[in-house]
Amino acid sequence: MKKDKKIVKKKETVPLKSASESRRDFLKKLWKGLMIVAALEFVSVFFGFLFSGKDNSKKVEPKNLMDAGPVDSFRTNSVTAFRNGRFYLSRLADGGFIALSLRCTHLGCSINWEDDKNRFICPCHSSSFRIDGEVQNPPAPSALDYFPVIIENGIVKIDIGTKLSRTHFEKSQLTYA
């Protein structure tokens, strides 16, 4: 008796990716994509910082002008309060004008002018400032903020819509008639 030999062909098996391998591939692609996005964000922030410089030579356009009065009505080395405009108008000994904010640069308290001591004083923490807004006595970290002063036809005008910050007083911040 002869045995019938059955010829059985082996099935070729194609290796199937298991579920864990496909998840692993997905996560690899996800991380690569996230790294590309992060790199693009870093590059855009870097170039934005690098080329965002402001041109300080541009003239500031007035936003909200307030008439303070004729030039001759302000004597030299004097301070005039404009509470509704939230500023003091100082006229220095050399005739220059500067409009100083009422707010202390330390905590934002409203400062007062002491005419007998020729200084601004903050009632909160006793910071004091000279007539030009420069710090005399800390804890205020910087000079008082100021507003641009414009003199047209002998009339002093203050741009109360543009408050400018500064670290210290400079002569270039004054306006002359």
C-alpha positions in Angstrom: 0.0 0.0 0.0 1.2 3.2 -1.1 0.5 6.2 0.9 -0.7 9.1 -0.9 1.5 11.9 -0.2 -0.2 15.1 -0.2 1.8 17.9 -1.3 1.1 20.8 0.9 2.5 24.0 -0.1 3.6 26.2 2.7 1.9 29.5 2.8 4.3 32.3 2.6 3.7 34.6 5.5 4.1 38.3 5.1 5.2 39.8 8.3 2.3 41.9 9.6 3.0 44.9 11.6 1.8 44.4 15.1 -0.4 47.0 16.8 2.5 48.1 19.0 4.7 48.7 16.0 2.1 50.8 14.2 1.6 52.9 17.4 5.3 53.3 17.7 5.5 54.6 14.1 2.7 56.9 14.7 4.3 58.4 17.9 7.6 58.8 16.1 5.9 60.8 13.3 3.9 62.8 15.9 7.1 63.7 17.8 8.9 64.7 14.6 6.0 66.9 13.6 5.9 68.6 17.0 9.6 69.2 16.9 9.3 70.8 13.4 6.5 73.1 14.7 8.5 74.0 17.8 11.6 74.8 15.7 9.5 77.0 13.3 8.1 78.8 16.3 11.5 79.3 17.8 12.9 80.7 14.5 10.0 83.0 14.0 10.3 84.4 17.6 14.0 84.8 17.1 13.7 86.7 13.9 10.8 88.7 15.2 12.9 89.8 18.2 15.9 90.4 16.0 14.1 92.7 13.5 11.4 94.3 15.7 13.5 97.4 16.6 11.6 100.6 16.7 12.9 103.5 14.8 13.3 106.1 17.6 14.0 108.9 15.1 10.3 108.9 14.0 8.3 111.9 15.3 5.4 111.0 17.6 2.1 112.1 16.2 -0.1 113.9 18.8 -3.1 111.8 19.9 -5.0 114.1 22.3 -3.8 117.7 22.7 -4.7 119.7 25.7 -4.1 123.5 25.8 -2.2 124.5 29.0 -2.0 128.2 28.2 0.3 130.9 26.8 4.0 130.4 27.3 4.3 133.7 29.2 1.8 132.6 31.9 4.3 130.0 33.3 7.3 131.6 35.1 10.6 129.8 35.1 11.4 127.3 37.8 7.7 126.7 38.6 5.3 123.8 38.6 1.6 124.0 37.6 -0.8 121.2 38.4 -3.3 120.0 35.8 -5.3 117.4 37.7 -7.9 116.8 35.0 -5.1 116.1 32.5 -3.3 114.0 35.1 0.0 115.9 34.8 2.2 118.6 36.2 3.7 121.2 33.8 7.2 122.1 35.0 9.1 125.0 33.5 12.7 124.7 34.4 15.2 127.5 35.2 16.5 127.4 31.6 12.9 128.0 30.2 12.3 124.4 29.1 8.9 122.7 29.6 8.2 119.2 30.6 4.8 117.6 31.4 5.2 115.0 34.2 2.8 112.3 35.1 1.0 112.4 38.4 1.8 108.7 39.0 4.8 107.6 41.0 6.9 105.0 39.2 7.2 102.9 42.3 3.5 101.8 43.0 1.5 104.3 41.0 0.4 106.6 43.9 -0.5 110.1 43.1 2.5 112.5 43.8 2.3 116.0 45.2 4.4 119.1 44.5 6.0 120.7 47.6 6.8 124.2 46.5 8.7 125.1 49.7 11.1 122.1 49.2 11.1 122.4 45.4 10.3 118.7 44.9 7.6 116.1 44.1 6.8 113.7 46.9 5.0 110.4 46.9 2.9 110.0 50.0 2.9 106.2 49.9 6.6 105.4 50.3 8.3 108.8 50.4 9.9 108.7 47.0 10.9 112.2 46.0 11.6 113.7 42.6 13.3 116.8 41.3 11.4 119.5 39.3 12.4 117.6 36.1 11.0 114.3 37.4 14.4 112.7 38.2 14.4 110.5 41.3 16.0 112.1 44.4 15.0 109.6 47.0 14.1 105.9 46.2 12.3 103.4 46.3 11.0 104.7 43.0 13.0 102.8 40.3 13.0 105.5 37.6 12.2 109.1 36.7 8.5 110.1 36.4 6.8 109.3 33.1 6.2 112.4 30.9 3.9 113.6 28.1 5.1 115.4 24.9 4.9 119.2 25.0 4.2 121.1 21.9 4.4 124.9 21.6 2.4 126.4 18.7 1.9 130.2 18.3 3.0 130.9 21.9 0.5 128.4 23.3 1.7 125.4 25.4 -0.1 122.1 24.4 0.3 118.7 26.1 -0.3 115.4 24.3 -2.1 113.6 27.1 -2.8 110.7 24.8 0.9 109.7 24.7 2.7 108.8 28.0 6.4 108.2 27.6 8.4 106.1 30.0 12.1 106.8 30.8 14.8 105.7 33.2 16.3 109.1 33.9 16.0 112.7 32.8 17.6 114.0 29.6 17.7 117.5 28.2 16.2 116.2 24.9 12.9 115.6 26.9 12.4 119.3 27.3 10.5 121.6 24.9 11.6 125.2 24.4 9.5 128.2 23.2 
